[in-house]
Amino acid sequence: MDSYQPIVVSQEPHNGDFTSIQQAIDSLPDNAQHYQIIIHPGVYRERIVLARDNVHLTGCEQSETIITASCYNQQIQPDGSIPGTYGSRTVGVEAKHCSLSHLTIKNEFNFLENQAIPERLRIQHTQSVALLIGNNADCVECKHLHLESYHDTLFINGGKSYFHQCQILGSIDFIFGAGQAVFTQCDVVARNRPDIKHAQPYGYITAPSTNANQLLGFVFLQCRLLKEAGVPESSYALGRPWHPTTEFSDGHYADPSAIGHCAFVDCLMSDHVYGWDKMSGKDKNGDQTWFYPHDSRFEEFNNFIINQQQQIVRKRAMTYSLPTKQYQQRLQQVQNSLSSWLHFSFQF
């Protein structure tokens, strides 16, 4: 980082080069030089798009450098457009060889307030992304981030990304998409939902839509799956298979090639996790069809259940446990993928 050209963003006008993060990004020349944007403590109420390669956003302290906005799938924009899930993000990365570190990124859409009103009056499409790793992104490194929303917190749809010692909070499909991401030593926190009744699932931690030709989707290594107070036992699925509705030459239907990959390896899990679940989509005739975990690429190895004091109480009974040889192969594949663009060694 020391060799990168630094730019400072501060809410105190005389302490930095810019008072807005987006202004700092937009000021960068169109060349291949690396820039570090140092963001001083404060609450930055702005929606960010990072579309220039080789930019490194660095907060001064994760808990004190906060980027936040409120946007959801159905929210009508000033020009009359609807953003959809992809456009509902607080921060969107559409660049290569970038990094984000020591930041809190929130989407403040009030999911719980919406759920508390009568169903006929609710916003129905509540997807509200905090961080988007977009279609044009690749080789994005995220360290010491706090990501917070309820529905679709982290949308990973681009190339390769790496998350280290991050906290990711959400409820519904809150880590999802078609991209490849490796998570090491992260805390994945399931949120409480007072709107849930009659023993229904509270949510789904992941919803990968990895293409069948892509080896790796989401790989969680040495992570902790934790829960907020009040989240009951067996209320969250590790994941479910997302087959996004896609436009094909013969129609508009759930993508049959989205055979999601997700692996949890050497992780600690609270008792809210019950396993994997199914997910619905639309077939060529527009009828509802179901996609099941056993038809996806879901994997587990050497995971443990922990109590409220985060002490190990037993080994988790795993539904799709990897054989030892395949587990070792998977770790080598992850190592090879990361070492192709990150310049440090890994201890898994």
Secondary structure in CASP SS format (residue, H / E / C, confidence):
PFRMAT SS
TARGET T0000
AUTHOR 0000-0000-0000
METHOD secondary structure of the structure
MODEL  1
M C 1.00
D C 1.00
S C 1.00
Y C 1.00
Q E 1.00
P E 1.00
I E 1.00
V E 1.00
V E 1.00
S C 1.00
Q C 1.00
E C 1.00
P H 1.00
H H 1.00
N H 1.00
G C 1.00
D C 1.00
F E 1.00
T C 1.00
S C 1.00
I H 1.00
Q H 1.00
Q H 1.00
A H 1.00
I H 1.00
D H 1.00
S C 1.00
L C 1.00
P C 1.00
D C 1.00
N C 1.00
A C 1.00
Q C 1.00
H C 1.00
Y E 1.00
Q E 1.00
I E 1.00
I E 1.00
I E 1.00
H C 1.00
P C 1.00
G E 1.00
V E 1.00
Y E 1.00
R E 1.00
E C 1.00
R C 1.00
I E 1.00
V E 1.00
L E 1.00
A C 1.00
R C 1.00
D C 1.00
N C 1.00
V E 1.00
H E 1.00
L E 1.00
T E 1.00
G E 1.00
C C 1.00
E C 1.00
Q C 1.00
S C 1.00
E C 1.00
T E 1.00
I E 1.00
I E 1.00
T E 1.00
A E 1.00
S C 1.00
C C 1.00
Y C 1.00
N C 1.00
Q C 1.00
Q C 1.00
I C 1.00
Q C 1.00
P C 1.00
D C 1.00
G C 1.00
S C 1.00
I C 1.00
P C 1.00
G C 1.00
T C 1.00
Y C 1.00
G C 1.00
S C 1.00
R C 1.00
T C 1.00
V E 1.00
G E 1.00
V E 1.00
E C 1.00
A C 1.00
K E 1.00
H E 1.00
C E 1.00
S E 1.00
L E 1.00
S E 1.00
H E 1.00
L E 1.00
T E 1.00
I E 1.00
K E 1.00
N E 1.00
E C 1.00
F C 1.00
N C 1.00
F H 1.00
L H 1.00
E H 1.00
N H 1.00
Q H 1.00
A H 1.00
I C 1.00
P C 1.00
E H 1.00
R H 1.00
L H 1.00
R C 1.00
I C 1.00
Q C 1.00
H C 1.00
T C 1.00
Q C 1.00
S C 1.00
V C 1.00
A C 1.00
L E 1.00
L E 1.00
I E 1.00
G C 1.00
N C 1.00
N C 1.00
A C 1.00
D E 1.00
C E 1.00
V E 1.00
E E 1.00
C E 1.00
K E 1.00
H E 1.00
L E 1.00
H E 1.00
L E 1.00
E E 1.00
S C 1.00
Y C 1.00
H E 1.00
D C 1.00
T C 1.00
L E 1.00
F E 1.00
I E 1.00
N C 1.00
G C 1.00
G C 1.00
K E 1.00
S E 1.00
Y E 1.00
F E 1.00
H E 1.00
Q C 1.00
C C 1.00
Q E 1.00
I E 1.00
L E 1.00
G E 1.00
S C 1.00
I E 1.00
D C 1.00
F C 1.00
I E 1.00
F E 1.00
G E 1.00
A C 1.00
G C 1.00
Q E 1.00
A E 1.00
V E 1.00
F E 1.00
T E 1.00
Q C 1.00
C C 1.00
D E 1.00
V E 1.00
V E 1.00
A E 1.00
R C 1.00
N C 1.00
R C 1.00
P C 1.00
D C 1.00
I C 1.00
K C 1.00
H C 1.00
A C 1.00
Q C 1.00
P C 1.00
Y C 1.00
G E 1.00
Y E 1.00
I E 1.00
T E 1.00
A E 1.00
P E 1.00
S C 1.00
T C 1.00
N E 1.00
A C 1.00
N C 1.00
Q C 1.00
L C 1.00
L C 1.00
G C 1.00
F E 1.00
V E 1.00
F E 1.00
L E 1.00
Q C 1.00
C C 1.00
R E 1.00
L E 1.00
L E 1.00
K E 1.00
E C 1.00
A C 1.00
G C 1.00
V C 1.00
P C 1.00
E C 1.00
S C 1.00
S C 1.00
Y E 1.00
A E 1.00
L E 1.00
G E 1.00
R C 1.00
P C 1.00
W C 1.00
H C 1.00
P C 1.00
T E 1.00
T E 1.00
E E 1.00
F E 1.00
S C 1.00
D C 1.00
G E 1.00
H E 1.00
Y E 1.00
A E 1.00
D C 1.00
P C 1.00
S C 1.00
A E 1.00
I C 1.00
G C 1.00
H E 1.00
C E 1.00
A E 1.00
F E 1.00
V E 1.00
D C 1.00
C C 1.00
L E 1.00
M E 1.00
S C 1.00
D C 1.00
H C 1.00
V E 1.00
Y E 1.00
G E 1.00
W E 1.00
D C 1.00
K C 1.00
M E 1.00
S E 1.00
G E 1.00
K E 1.00
D C 1.00
K C 1.00
N C 1.00
G C 1.00
D C 1.00
Q E 1.00
T E 1.00
W E 1.00
F E 1.00
Y C 1.00
P H 1.00
H H 1.00
D H 1.00
S C 1.00
R E 1.00
F E 1.00
E E 1.00
E E 1.00
F E 1.00
N C 1.00
N C 1.00
F E 1.00
I E 1.00
I E 1.00
N C 1.00
Q C 1.00
Q C 1.00
Q C 1.00
Q C 1.00
I E 1.00
V E 1.00
R E 1.00
K E 1.00
R C 1.00
A C 1.00
M C 1.00
T C 1.00
Y C 1.00
S E 1.00
L C 1.00
P C 1.00
T H 1.00
K H 1.00
Q H 1.00
Y H 1.00
Q H 1.00
Q H 1.00
R H 1.00
L H 1.00
Q H 1.00
Q H 1.00
V H 1.00
Q H 1.00
N H 1.00
S H 1.00
L H 1.00
S H 1.00
S C 1.00
W C 1.00
L C 1.00
H C 1.00
F C 1.00
S C 1.00
F C 1.00
Q C 1.00
F C 1.00
END
